[in-house]
């Protein structure tokens, strides 16, 4: 079931699609399915093979890695793209923190979009680069904290 026509306005509002034209947005609408998720449901499970990409239209979810919440995401955020780009397993689980509305694209539709909408591919690459930069900053902070905790002045 494809997204209802009134969802084109919601899709258009998502930041990842901000630079896209009407034809590209219509292609996205054609390939997405609206899915309603109840609070508490596991949407994607860490370690599973990725089969879909999801965009949050409404509601919030927690990203859980190794049984620890690492992020909370909401409208305009998306997840699942990395596992689809390289056919790898999910690096984290995503659990609905509230009731949610998602626009979901399966693997075939995702690949079609990447081929047909180059600006979307660039937007996804920017998003992945941003996430990698955030993880690098977090890793650096953890390294600093570890060095400080292990320094001789803290071991007295």
MODELLER restraints for C-alpha pairs under 7 A, 6 or more apart:
rsr = mdl.restraints
at = mdl.atoms
rsr.add(forms.Gaussian(group=physical.xy_distance, feature=features.Distance(at['CA:1:A'], at['CA:33:A']), mean=5.91, stdev=0.5))
rsr.add(forms.Gaussian(group=physical.xy_distance, feature=features.Distance(at['CA:2:A'], at['CA:30:A']), mean=6.24, stdev=0.5))
rsr.add(forms.Gaussian(group=physical.xy_distance, feature=features.Distance(at['CA:2:A'], at['CA:31:A']), mean=6.96, stdev=0.5))
rsr.add(forms.Gaussian(group=physical.xy_distance, feature=features.Distance(at['CA:2:A'], at['CA:32:A']), mean=5.90, stdev=0.5))
rsr.add(forms.Gaussian(group=physical.xy_distance, feature=features.Distance(at['CA:2:A'], at['CA:33:A']), mean=4.69, stdev=0.5))
rsr.add(forms.Gaussian(group=physical.xy_distance, feature=features.Distance(at['CA:2:A'], at['CA:34:A']), mean=6.79, stdev=0.5))
rsr.add(forms.Gaussian(group=physical.xy_distance, feature=features.Distance(at['CA:3:A'], at['CA:29:A']), mean=6.24, stdev=0.5))
rsr.add(forms.Gaussian(group=physical.xy_distance, feature=features.Distance(at['CA:3:A'], at['CA:32:A']), mean=6.12, stdev=0.5))
rsr.add(forms.Gaussian(group=physical.xy_distance, feature=features.Distance(at['CA:3:A'], at['CA:33:A']), mean=5.04, stdev=0.5))
rsr.add(forms.Gaussian(group=physical.xy_distance, feature=features.Distance(at['CA:3:A'], at['CA:34:A']), mean=5.08, stdev=0.5))
rsr.add(forms.Gaussian(group=physical.xy_distance, feature=features.Distance(at['CA:8:A'], at['CA:29:A']), mean=6.28, stdev=0.5))
rsr.add(forms.Gaussian(group=physical.xy_distance, feature=features.Distance(at['CA:10:A'], at['CA:57:A']), mean=6.81, stdev=0.5))
rsr.add(forms.Gaussian(group=physical.xy_distance, feature=features.Distance(at['CA:12:A'], at['CA:18:A']), mean=6.75, stdev=0.5))
rsr.add(forms.Gaussian(group=physical.xy_distance, feature=features.Distance(at['CA:12:A'], at['CA:25:A']), mean=6.89, stdev=0.5))
rsr.add(forms.Gaussian(group=physical.xy_distance, feature=features.Distance(at['CA:14:A'], at['CA:76:A']), mean=4.73, stdev=0.5))
rsr.add(forms.Gaussian(group=physical.xy_distance, feature=features.Distance(at['CA:15:A'], at['CA:76:A']), mean=5.94, stdev=0.5))
rsr.add(forms.Gaussian(group=physical.xy_distance, feature=features.Distance(at['CA:16:A'], at['CA:123:A']), mean=6.06, stdev=0.5))
rsr.add(forms.Gaussian(group=physical.xy_distance, feature=features.Distance(at['CA:17:A'], at['CA:120:A']), mean=6.97, stdev=0.5))
rsr.add(forms.Gaussian(group=physical.xy_distance, feature=features.Distance(at['CA:20:A'], at['CA:119:A']), mean=6.94, stdev=0.5))
rsr.add(forms.Gaussian(group=physical.xy_distance, feature=features.Distance(at['CA:24:A'], at['CA:117:A']), mean=6.44, stdev=0.5))
rsr.add(forms.Gaussian(group=physical.xy_distance, feature=features.Distance(at['CA:31:A'], at['CA:105:A']), mean=6.29, stdev=0.5))
rsr.add(forms.Gaussian(group=physical.xy_distance, feature=features.Distance(at['CA:31:A'], at['CA:109:A']), mean=5.68, stdev=0.5))
rsr.add(forms.Gaussian(group=physical.xy_distance, feature=features.Distance(at['CA:32:A'], at['CA:103:A']), mean=5.69, stdev=0.5))
rsr.add(forms.Gaussian(group=physical.xy_distance, feature=features.Distance(at['CA:32:A'], at['CA:104:A']), mean=5.28, stdev=0.5))
rsr.add(forms.Gaussian(group=physical.xy_distance, feature=features.Distance(at['CA:32:A'], at['CA:105:A']), mean=4.91, stdev=0.5))
rsr.add(forms.Gaussian(group=physical.xy_distance, feature=features.Distance(at['CA:33:A'], at['CA:103:A']), mean=5.45, stdev=0.5))
rsr.add(forms.Gaussian(group=physical.xy_distance, feature=features.Distance(at['CA:33:A'], at['CA:104:A']), mean=5.20, stdev=0.5))
rsr.add(forms.Gaussian(group=physical.xy_distance, feature=features.Distance(at['CA:33:A'], at['CA:105:A']), mean=6.61, stdev=0.5))
rsr.add(forms.Gaussian(group=physical.xy_distance, feature=features.Distance(at['CA:34:A'], at['CA:101:A']), mean=6.91, stdev=0.5))
rsr.add(forms.Gaussian(group=physical.xy_distance, feature=features.Distance(at['CA:34:A'], at['CA:102:A']), mean=5.70, stdev=0.5))
rsr.add(forms.Gaussian(group=physical.xy_distance, feature=features.Distance(at['CA:34:A'], at['CA:103:A']), mean=4.65, stdev=0.5))
rsr.add(forms.Gaussian(group=physical.xy_distance, feature=features.Distance(at['CA:34:A'], at['CA:104:A']), mean=6.36, stdev=0.5))
rsr.add(forms.Gaussian(group=physical.xy_distance, feature=features.Distance(at['CA:35:A'], at['CA:101:A']), mean=5.77, stdev=0.5))
rsr.add(forms.Gaussian(group=physical.xy_distance, feature=features.Distance(at['CA:35:A'], at['CA:102:A']), mean=5.15, stdev=0.5))
rsr.add(forms.Gaussian(group=physical.xy_distance, feature=features.Distance(at['CA:35:A'], at['CA:103:A']), mean=6.23, stdev=0.5))
rsr.add(forms.Gaussian(group=physical.xy_distance, feature=features.Distance(at['CA:35:A'], at['CA:104:A']), mean=6.91, stdev=0.5))
rsr.add(forms.Gaussian(group=physical.xy_distance, feature=features.Distance(at['CA:36:A'], at['CA:100:A']), mean=5.71, stdev=0.5))
rsr.add(forms.Gaussian(group=physical.xy_distance, feature=features.Distance(at['CA:36:A'], at['CA:101:A']), mean=4.64, stdev=0.5))
rsr.add(forms.Gaussian(group=physical.xy_distance, feature=features.Distance(at['CA:36:A'], at['CA:102:A']), mean=6.38, stdev=0.5))
rsr.add(forms.Gaussian(group=physical.xy_distance, feature=features.Distance(at['CA:37:A'], at['CA:99:A']), mean=5.67, stdev=0.5))
rsr.add(forms.Gaussian(group=physical.xy_distance, feature=features.Distance(at['CA:37:A'], at['CA:100:A']), mean=4.99, stdev=0.5))
rsr.add(forms.Gaussian(group=physical.xy_distance, feature=features.Distance(at['CA:37:A'], at['CA:101:A']), mean=6.30, stdev=0.5))
rsr.add(forms.Gaussian(group=physical.xy_distance, feature=features.Distance(at['CA:38:A'], at['CA:96:A']), mean=6.82, stdev=0.5))
rsr.add(forms.Gaussian(group=physical.xy_distance, feature=features.Distance(at['CA:38:A'], at['CA:98:A']), mean=6.88, stdev=0.5))
rsr.add(forms.Gaussian(group=physical.xy_distance, feature=features.Distance(at['CA:38:A'], at['CA:99:A']), mean=4.52, stdev=0.5))
rsr.add(forms.Gaussian(group=physical.xy_distance, feature=features.Distance(at['CA:38:A'], at['CA:100:A']), mean=6.46, stdev=0.5))
rsr.add(forms.Gaussian(group=physical.xy_distance, feature=features.Distance(at['CA:39:A'], at['CA:96:A']), mean=4.96, stdev=0.5))
rsr.add(forms.Gaussian(group=physical.xy_distance, feature=features.Distance(at['CA:39:A'], at['CA:97:A']), mean=5.42, stdev=0.5))
rsr.add(forms.Gaussian(group=physical.xy_distance, feature=features.Distance(at['CA:39:A'], at['CA:98:A']), mean=4.36, stdev=0.5))
rsr.add(forms.Gaussian(group=physical.xy_distance, feature=features.Distance(at['CA:39:A'], at['CA:99:A']), mean=4.51, stdev=0.5))
rsr.add(forms.Gaussian(group=physical.xy_distance, feature=features.Distance(at['CA:40:A'], at['CA:95:A']), mean=6.12, stdev=0.5))
rsr.add(forms.Gaussian(group=physical.xy_distance, feature=features.Distance(at['CA:40:A'], at['CA:96:A']), mean=5.09, stdev=0.5))
rsr.add(forms.Gaussian(group=physical.xy_distance, feature=features.Distance(at['CA:40:A'], at['CA:97:A']), mean=5.94, stdev=0.5))
rsr.add(forms.Gaussian(group=physical.xy_distance, feature=features.Distance(at['CA:41:A'], at['CA:95:A']), mean=5.69, stdev=0.5))
rsr.add(forms.Gaussian(group=physical.xy_distance, feature=features.Distance(at['CA:41:A'], at['CA:96:A']), mean=5.46, stdev=0.5))
rsr.add(forms.Gaussian(group=physical.xy_distance, feature=features.Distance(at['CA:42:A'], at['CA:94:A']), mean=6.05, stdev=0.5))
rsr.add(forms.Gaussian(group=physical.xy_distance, feature=features.Distance(at['CA:42:A'], at['CA:95:A']), mean=4.38, stdev=0.5))
rsr.add(forms.Gaussian(group=physical.xy_distance, feature=features.Distance(at['CA:42:A'], at['CA:96:A']), mean=6.48, stdev=0.5))
rsr.add(forms.Gaussian(group=physical.xy_distance, feature=features.Distance(at['CA:43:A'], at['CA:94:A']), mean=5.45, stdev=0.5))
rsr.add(forms.Gaussian(group=physical.xy_distance, feature=features.Distance(at['CA:43:A'], at['CA:95:A']), mean=5.54, stdev=0.5))
rsr.add(forms.Gaussian(group=physical.xy_distance, feature=features.Distance(at['CA:43:A'], at['CA:96:A']), mean=6.88, stdev=0.5))
rsr.add(forms.Gaussian(group=physical.xy_distance, feature=features.Distance(at['CA:44:A'], at['CA:93:A']), mean=5.14, stdev=0.5))
rsr.add(forms.Gaussian(group=physical.xy_distance, feature=features.Distance(at['CA:44:A'], at['CA:94:A']), mean=5.10, stdev=0.5))
rsr.add(forms.Gaussian(group=physical.xy_distance, feature=features.Distance(at['CA:45:A'], at['CA:90:A']), mean=6.68, stdev=0.5))
rsr.add(forms.Gaussian(group=physical.xy_distance, feature=features.Distance(at['CA:45:A'], at['CA:92:A']), mean=6.52, stdev=0.5))
rsr.add(forms.Gaussian(group=physical.xy_distance, feature=features.Distance(at['CA:45:A'], at['CA:93:A']), mean=4.20, stdev=0.5))
rsr.add(forms.Gaussian(group=physical.xy_distance, feature=features.Distance(at['CA:45:A'], at['CA:94:A']), mean=6.56, stdev=0.5))
rsr.add(forms.Gaussian(group=physical.xy_distance, feature=features.Distance(at['CA:46:A'], at['CA:90:A']), mean=4.81, stdev=0.5))
rsr.add(forms.Gaussian(group=physical.xy_distance, feature=features.Distance(at['CA:46:A'], at['CA:91:A']), mean=5.38, stdev=0.5))
rsr.add(forms.Gaussian(group=physical.xy_distance, feature=features.Distance(at['CA:46:A'], at['CA:92:A']), mean=4.26, stdev=0.5))
rsr.add(forms.Gaussian(group=physical.xy_distance, feature=features.Distance(at['CA:46:A'], at['CA:93:A']), mean=4.47, stdev=0.5))
rsr.add(forms.Gaussian(group=physical.xy_distance, feature=features.Distance(at['CA:47:A'], at['CA:89:A']), mean=5.01, stdev=0.5))
rsr.add(forms.Gaussian(group=physical.xy_distance, feature=features.Distance(at['CA:47:A'], at['CA:90:A']), mean=4.96, stdev=0.5))
rsr.add(forms.Gaussian(group=physical.xy_distance, feature=features.Distance(at['CA:47:A'], at['CA:91:A']), mean=6.42, stdev=0.5))
rsr.add(forms.Gaussian(group=physical.xy_distance, feature=features.Distance(at['CA:48:A'], at['CA:89:A']), mean=5.13, stdev=0.5))
rsr.add(forms.Gaussian(group=physical.xy_distance, feature=features.Distance(at['CA:48:A'], at['CA:90:A']), mean=5.43, stdev=0.5))
rsr.add(forms.Gaussian(group=physical.xy_distance, feature=features.Distance(at['CA:49:A'], at['CA:88:A']), mean=6.09, stdev=0.5))
rsr.add(forms.Gaussian(group=physical.xy_distance, feature=features.Distance(at['CA:49:A'], at['CA:89:A']), mean=4.24, stdev=0.5))
rsr.add(forms.Gaussian(group=physical.xy_distance, feature=features.Distance(at['CA:49:A'], at['CA:90:A']), mean=6.03, stdev=0.5))
rsr.add(forms.Gaussian(group=physical.xy_distance, feature=features.Distance(at['CA:50:A'], at['CA:80:A']), mean=6.75, stdev=0.5))
rsr.add(forms.Gaussian(group=physical.xy_distance, feature=features.Distance(at['CA:50:A'], at['CA:83:A']), mean=4.94, stdev=0.5))
rsr.add(forms.Gaussian(group=physical.xy_distance, feature=features.Distance(at['CA:50:A'], at['CA:84:A']), mean=5.68, stdev=0.5))
rsr.add(forms.Gaussian(group=physical.xy_distance, feature=features.Distance(at['CA:50:A'], at['CA:87:A']), mean=6.65, stdev=0.5))
rsr.add(forms.Gaussian(group=physical.xy_distance, feature=features.Distance(at['CA:50:A'], at['CA:88:A']), mean=6.68, stdev=0.5))
rsr.add(forms.Gaussian(group=physical.xy_distance, feature=features.Distance(at['CA:50:A'], at['CA:89:A']), mean=5.83, stdev=0.5))
rsr.add(forms.Gaussian(group=physical.xy_distance, feature=features.Distance(at['CA:50:A'], at['CA:90:A']), mean=5.90, stdev=0.5))
rsr.add(forms.Gaussian(group=physical.xy_distance, feature=features.Distance(at['CA:51:A'], at['CA:84:A']), mean=6.66, stdev=0.5))
rsr.add(forms.Gaussian(group=physical.xy_distance, feature=features.Distance(at['CA:51:A'], at['CA:106:A']), mean=6.05, stdev=0.5))
rsr.add(forms.Gaussian(group=physical.xy_distance, feature=features.Distance(at['CA:51:A'], at['CA:107:A']), mean=5.54, stdev=0.5))
rsr.add(forms.Gaussian(group=physical.xy_distance, feature=features.Distance(at['CA:52:A'], at['CA:80:A']), mean=6.23, stdev=0.5))
rsr.add(forms.Gaussian(group=physical.xy_distance, feature=features.Distance(at['CA:52:A'], at['CA:104:A']), mean=6.61, stdev=0.5))
rsr.add(forms.Gaussian(group=physical.xy_distance, feature=features.Distance(at['CA:52:A'], at['CA:105:A']), mean=5.58, stdev=0.5))
rsr.add(forms.Gaussian(group=physical.xy_distance, feature=features.Distance(at['CA:52:A'], at['CA:106:A']), mean=4.31, stdev=0.5))
rsr.add(forms.Gaussian(group=physical.xy_distance, feature=features.Distance(at['CA:52:A'], at['CA:107:A']), mean=5.47, stdev=0.5))
rsr.add(forms.Gaussian(group=physical.xy_distance, feature=features.Distance(at['CA:53:A'], at['CA:79:A']), mean=5.99, stdev=0.5))
rsr.add(forms.Gaussian(group=physical.xy_distance, feature=features.Distance(at['CA:53:A'], at['CA:80:A']), mean=4.50, stdev=0.5))
rsr.add(forms.Gaussian(group=physical.xy_distance, feature=features.Distance(at['CA:53:A'], at['CA:81:A']), mean=5.44, stdev=0.5))
rsr.add(forms.Gaussian(group=physical.xy_distance, feature=features.Distance(at['CA:53:A'], at['CA:104:A']), mean=5.73, stdev=0.5))
rsr.add(forms.Gaussian(group=physical.xy_distance, feature=features.Distance(at['CA:53:A'], at['CA:105:A']), mean=5.23, stdev=0.5))
rsr.add(forms.Gaussian(group=physical.xy_distance, feature=features.Distance(at['CA:53:A'], at['CA:106:A']), mean=6.37, stdev=0.5))
rsr.add(forms.Gaussian(group=physical.xy_distance, feature=features.Distance(at['CA:54:A'], at['CA:78:A']), mean=5.53, stdev=0.5))
rsr.add(forms.Gaussian(group=physical.xy_distance, feature=features.Distance(at['CA:54:A'], at['CA:79:A']), mean=5.51, stdev=0.5))
rsr.add(forms.Gaussian(group=physical.xy_distance, feature=features.Distance(at['CA:54:A'], at['CA:80:A']), mean=6.30, stdev=0.5))
rsr.add(forms.Gaussian(group=physical.xy_distance, feature=features.Distance(at['CA:54:A'], at['CA:102:A']), mean=6.17, stdev=0.5))
rsr.add(forms.Gaussian(group=physical.xy_distance, feature=features.Distance(at['CA:54:A'], at['CA:103:A']), mean=5.69, stdev=0.5))
rsr.add(forms.Gaussian(group=physical.xy_distance, feature=features.Distance(at['CA:54:A'], at['CA:104:A']), mean=4.45, stdev=0.5))
rsr.add(forms.Gaussian(group=physical.xy_distance, feature=features.Distance(at['CA:54:A'], at['CA:105:A']), mean=6.37, stdev=0.5))
rsr.add(forms.Gaussian(group=physical.xy_distance, feature=features.Distance(at['CA:55:A'], at['CA:76:A']), mean=6.72, stdev=0.5))
rsr.add(forms.Gaussian(group=physical.xy_distance, feature=features.Distance(at['CA:55:A'], at['CA:77:A']), mean=6.07, stdev=0.5))
rsr.add(forms.Gaussian(group=physical.xy_distance, feature=features.Distance(at['CA:55:A'], at['CA:78:A']), mean=4.29, stdev=0.5))
rsr.add(forms.Gaussian(group=physical.xy_distance, feature=features.Distance(at['CA:55:A'], at['CA:79:A']), mean=6.72, stdev=0.5))
rsr.add(forms.Gaussian(group=physical.xy_distance, feature=features.Distance(at['CA:55:A'], at['CA:102:A']), mean=5.47, stdev=0.5))
rsr.add(forms.Gaussian(group=physical.xy_distance, feature=features.Distance(at['CA:55:A'], at['CA:103:A']), mean=5.14, stdev=0.5))
rsr.add(forms.Gaussian(group=physical.xy_distance, feature=features.Distance(at['CA:55:A'], at['CA:104:A']), mean=6.41, stdev=0.5))
rsr.add(forms.Gaussian(group=physical.xy_distance, feature=features.Distance(at['CA:56:A'], at['CA:74:A']), mean=6.10, stdev=0.5))
rsr.add(forms.Gaussian(group=physical.xy_distance, feature=features.Distance(at['CA:56:A'], at['CA:75:A']), mean=4.81, stdev=0.5))
rsr.add(forms.Gaussian(group=physical.xy_distance, feature=features.Distance(at['CA:56:A'], at['CA:76:A']), mean=5.64, stdev=0.5))
rsr.add(forms.Gaussian(group=physical.xy_distance, feature=features.Distance(at['CA:56:A'], at['CA:77:A']), mean=5.61, stdev=0.5))
rsr.add(forms.Gaussian(group=physical.xy_distance, feature=features.Distance(at['CA:56:A'], at['CA:78:A']), mean=5.92, stdev=0.5))
rsr.add(forms.Gaussian(group=physical.xy_distance, feature=features.Distance(at['CA:56:A'], at['CA:101:A']), mean=6.33, stdev=0.5))
rsr.add(forms.Gaussian(group=physical.xy_distance, feature=features.Distance(at['CA:56:A'], at['CA:102:A']), mean=4.72, stdev=0.5))
rsr.add(forms.Gaussian(group=physical.xy_distance, feature=features.Distance(at['CA:56:A'], at['CA:103:A']), mean=6.61, stdev=0.5))
rsr.add(forms.Gaussian(group=physical.xy_distance, feature=features.Distance(at['CA:57:A'], at['CA:75:A']), mean=4.92, stdev=0.5))
rsr.add(forms.Gaussian(group=physical.xy_distance, feature=features.Distance(at['CA:57:A'], at['CA:76:A']), mean=6.30, stdev=0.5))
rsr.add(forms.Gaussian(group=physical.xy_distance, feature=features.Distance(at['CA:57:A'], at['CA:101:A']), mean=5.43, stdev=0.5))
rsr.add(forms.Gaussian(group=physical.xy_distance, feature=features.Distance(at['CA:57:A'], at['CA:102:A']), mean=5.39, stdev=0.5))
rsr.add(forms.Gaussian(group=physical.xy_distance, feature=features.Distance(at['CA:57:A'], at['CA:103:A']), mean=6.86, stdev=0.5))
rsr.add(forms.Gaussian(group=physical.xy_distance, feature=features.Distance(at['CA:58:A'], at['CA:74:A']), mean=6.91, stdev=0.5))
rsr.add(forms.Gaussian(group=physical.xy_distance, feature=features.Distance(at['CA:58:A'], at['CA:75:A']), mean=5.17, stdev=0.5))
rsr.add(forms.Gaussian(group=physical.xy_distance, feature=features.Distance(at['CA:58:A'], at['CA:100:A']), mean=5.33, stdev=0.5))
rsr.add(forms.Gaussian(group=physical.xy_distance, feature=features.Distance(at['CA:58:A'], at['CA:101:A']), mean=4.96, stdev=0.5))
rsr.add(forms.Gaussian(group=physical.xy_distance, feature=features.Distance(at['CA:59:A'], at['CA:74:A']), mean=5.84, stdev=0.5))
rsr.add(forms.Gaussian(group=physical.xy_distance, feature=features.Distance(at['CA:59:A'], at['CA:75:A']), mean=6.41, stdev=0.5))
rsr.add(forms.Gaussian(group=physical.xy_distance, feature=features.Distance(at['CA:59:A'], at['CA:98:A']), mean=5.60, stdev=0.5))
rsr.add(forms.Gaussian(group=physical.xy_distance, feature=features.Distance(at['CA:59:A'], at['CA:99:A']), mean=5.77, stdev=0.5))
rsr.add(forms.Gaussian(group=physical.xy_distance, feature=features.Distance(at['CA:59:A'], at['CA:100:A']), mean=4.28, stdev=0.5))
rsr.add(forms.Gaussian(group=physical.xy_distance, feature=features.Distance(at['CA:59:A'], at['CA:101:A']), mean=6.51, stdev=0.5))
rsr.add(forms.Gaussian(group=physical.xy_distance, feature=features.Distance(at['CA:60:A'], at['CA:72:A']), mean=6.90, stdev=0.5))
rsr.add(forms.Gaussian(group=physical.xy_distance, feature=features.Distance(at['CA:60:A'], at['CA:73:A']), mean=5.56, stdev=0.5))
rsr.add(forms.Gaussian(group=physical.xy_distance, feature=features.Distance(at['CA:60:A'], at['CA:74:A']), mean=4.32, stdev=0.5))
rsr.add(forms.Gaussian(group=physical.xy_distance, feature=features.Distance(at['CA:60:A'], at['CA:96:A']), mean=6.25, stdev=0.5))
rsr.add(forms.Gaussian(group=physical.xy_distance, feature=features.Distance(at['CA:60:A'], at['CA:97:A']), mean=5.44, stdev=0.5))
rsr.add(forms.Gaussian(group=physical.xy_distance, feature=features.Distance(at['CA:60:A'], at['CA:98:A']), mean=5.52, stdev=0.5))
rsr.add(forms.Gaussian(group=physical.xy_distance, feature=features.Distance(at['CA:60:A'], at['CA:100:A']), mean=6.54, stdev=0.5))
rsr.add(forms.Gaussian(group=physical.xy_distance, feature=features.Distance(at['CA:61:A'], at['CA:72:A']), mean=5.70, stdev=0.5))
rsr.add(forms.Gaussian(group=physical.xy_distance, feature=features.Distance(at['CA:61:A'], at['CA:73:A']), mean=5.38, stdev=0.5))
rsr.add(forms.Gaussian(group=physical.xy_distance, feature=features.Distance(at['CA:61:A'], at['CA:74:A']), mean=6.45, stdev=0.5))
rsr.add(forms.Gaussian(group=physical.xy_distance, feature=features.Distance(at['CA:61:A'], at['CA:94:A']), mean=6.36, stdev=0.5))
rsr.add(forms.Gaussian(group=physical.xy_distance, feature=features.Distance(at['CA:61:A'], at['CA:95:A']), mean=5.38, stdev=0.5))
rsr.add(forms.Gaussian(group=physical.xy_distance, feature=features.Distance(at['CA:61:A'], at['CA:96:A']), mean=4.28, stdev=0.5))
rsr.add(forms.Gaussian(group=physical.xy_distance, feature=features.Distance(at['CA:61:A'], at['CA:97:A']), mean=4.59, stdev=0.5))
rsr.add(forms.Gaussian(group=physical.xy_distance, feature=features.Distance(at['CA:61:A'], at['CA:98:A']), mean=6.79, stdev=0.5))
rsr.add(forms.Gaussian(group=physical.xy_distance, feature=features.Distance(at['CA:62:A'], at['CA:69:A']), mean=6.38, stdev=0.5))
rsr.add(forms.Gaussian(group=physical.xy_distance, feature=features.Distance(at['CA:62:A'], at['CA:71:A']), mean=5.84, stdev=0.5))
rsr.add(forms.Gaussian(group=physical.xy_distance, feature=features.Distance(at['CA:62:A'], at['CA:72:A']), mean=4.49, stdev=0.5))
rsr.add(forms.Gaussian(group=physical.xy_distance, feature=features.Distance(at['CA:62:A'], at['CA:73:A']), mean=6.35, stdev=0.5))
rsr.add(forms.Gaussian(group=physical.xy_distance, feature=features.Distance(at['CA:62:A'], at['CA:94:A']), mean=5.66, stdev=0.5))
rsr.add(forms.Gaussian(group=physical.xy_distance, feature=features.Distance(at['CA:62:A'], at['CA:95:A']), mean=5.30, stdev=0.5))
rsr.add(forms.Gaussian(group=physical.xy_distance, feature=features.Distance(at['CA:62:A'], at['CA:96:A']), mean=6.43, stdev=0.5))
rsr.add(forms.Gaussian(group=physical.xy_distance, feature=features.Distance(at['CA:62:A'], at['CA:97:A']), mean=6.02, stdev=0.5))
rsr.add(forms.Gaussian(group=physical.xy_distance, feature=features.Distance(at['CA:63:A'], at['CA:69:A']), mean=5.73, stdev=0.5))
rsr.add(forms.Gaussian(group=physical.xy_distance, feature=features.Distance(at['CA:63:A'], at['CA:70:A']), mean=5.73, stdev=0.5))
rsr.add(forms.Gaussian(group=physical.xy_distance, feature=features.Distance(at['CA:63:A'], at['CA:71:A']), mean=5.09, stdev=0.5))
rsr.add(forms.Gaussian(group=physical.xy_distance, feature=features.Distance(at['CA:63:A'], at['CA:72:A']), mean=6.07, stdev=0.5))
rsr.add(forms.Gaussian(group=physical.xy_distance, feature=features.Distance(at['CA:63:A'], at['CA:92:A']), mean=6.44, stdev=0.5))
rsr.add(forms.Gaussian(group=physical.xy_distance, feature=features.Distance(at['CA:63:A'], at['CA:93:A']), mean=5.74, stdev=0.5))
rsr.add(forms.Gaussian(group=physical.xy_distance, feature=features.Distance(at['CA:63:A'], at['CA:94:A']), mean=4.64, stdev=0.5))
rsr.add(forms.Gaussian(group=physical.xy_distance, feature=features.Distance(at['CA:63:A'], at['CA:95:A']), mean=6.61, stdev=0.5))
rsr.add(forms.Gaussian(group=physical.xy_distance, feature=features.Distance(at['CA:64:A'], at['CA:70:A']), mean=5.70, stdev=0.5))
rsr.add(forms.Gaussian(group=physical.xy_distance, feature=features.Distance(at['CA:64:A'], at['CA:92:A']), mean=5.55, stdev=0.5))
rsr.add(forms.Gaussian(group=physical.xy_distance, feature=features.Distance(at['CA:64:A'], at['CA:93:A']), mean=4.99, stdev=0.5))
rsr.add(forms.Gaussian(group=physical.xy_distance, feature=features.Distance(at['CA:64:A'], at['CA:94:A']), mean=6.13, stdev=0.5))
rsr.add(forms.Gaussian(group=physical.xy_distance, feature=features.Distance(at['CA:65:A'], at['CA:92:A']), mean=4.61, stdev=0.5))
rsr.add(forms.Gaussian(group=physical.xy_distance, feature=features.Distance(at['CA:65:A'], at['CA:93:A']), mean=6.27, stdev=0.5))
rsr.add(forms.Gaussian(group=physical.xy_distance, feature=features.Distance(at['CA:83:A'], at['CA:89:A']), mean=5.80, stdev=0.5))
rsr.add(forms.Gaussian(group=physical.xy_distance, feature=features.Distance(at['CA:83:A'], at['CA:90:A']), mean=5.72, stdev=0.5))
rsr.add(forms.Gaussian(group=physical.xy_distance, feature=features.Distance(at['CA:84:A'], at['CA:107:A']), mean=6.44, stdev=0.5))
rsr.add(forms.Gaussian(group=physical.xy_distance, feature=features.Distance(at['CA:114:A'], at['CA:120:A']), mean=6.60, stdev=0.5))
rsr.add(forms.Gaussian(group=physical.xy_distance, feature=features.Distance(at['CA:114:A'], at['CA:121:A']), mean=5.28, stdev=0.5))
